[in-house]
Amino acid sequence: MGERLARSRDPHVLVDDVDEPVLAPDDEHHLRRARRLRVGDPITVGDGRGRWRRGRLRAAAVEPVGDVVVEERTAPLITVALAPVKGQRPEWAVQKLTELGVDRIWLLVADRSVVRWEGDRAASHGERLGRVAREATMQCRRAWLPEVRAGVAVADAAAEPGAALAQPTGAAPSLDRPTVLVGPEGGWSEGELASAPALVALGPTVLRSETAAVAAGSLLVALRAGLVAPGDRPGDA
């Protein structure tokens, strides 16, 4: 396995082009003011599409150092789709799912959704949450920026290959079902459950929507990384 961005200790910044990296004004301000970096300090820059390289901060630019590293995406792609709730909890969920390594984060429109992001509202919230994911990507040093979409219909998300709805009566999470849908606080409607391709359980207790989303992401990413094996139980030999 080659060099991986997550193992770097240098501040990481997203740029449009790693061959000729140019810092966005807000990112440059953050590096100099919040991180207190000086000219010549090492950083890494990436394009959020798997390509990154080391560099050094200069007066108004980045000096590339070394070759471009390409990190391939790990299969299968993991998708967590959740119905948004009130307050700042969707931002928290997107931030944590990004840190975990989830590939696609979708905000659903469910039958019992209290918060409904559709049309222009979906576009606006999707853009805002995309910025949250971008900041989290830099913080956790991910090579791939996750896809963030808002206003996704449950039927469309459930039609994805390997999709399953989170439900206490479901089976254990599996990489055969790498797309998990988390319902609103009022639960799934009878129609949504009747048309569900599969059901997965996320734990023995009742979870808030955002907690269930992070639980789904944690379990699937751990399975994909080989940190846990299917069917593992405490005390298993």
Secondary structure, 3 states (H helix, E strand, C coil): CCCCHHHCCCCEEECCCCCCCCCCHHHHHHHHHHCCCCCCCEEEEECCECEEEEEEECCCCEEEEEEEEECCCCCCCCEEEECCCCCCHHHHHHHHHHHHCCCEEEEEECCCCCCCCCHHHHHHHHHHHHHHHHHHHHHHCCCECCEEEEEEEHHHHHCCCCEEEEEEEEECCCCCCCEEEECCCCCCCHHHHHCCCCEECCCCCCCCHHHHHHHHHHHHHHHHHCCCCCCCCCCCC
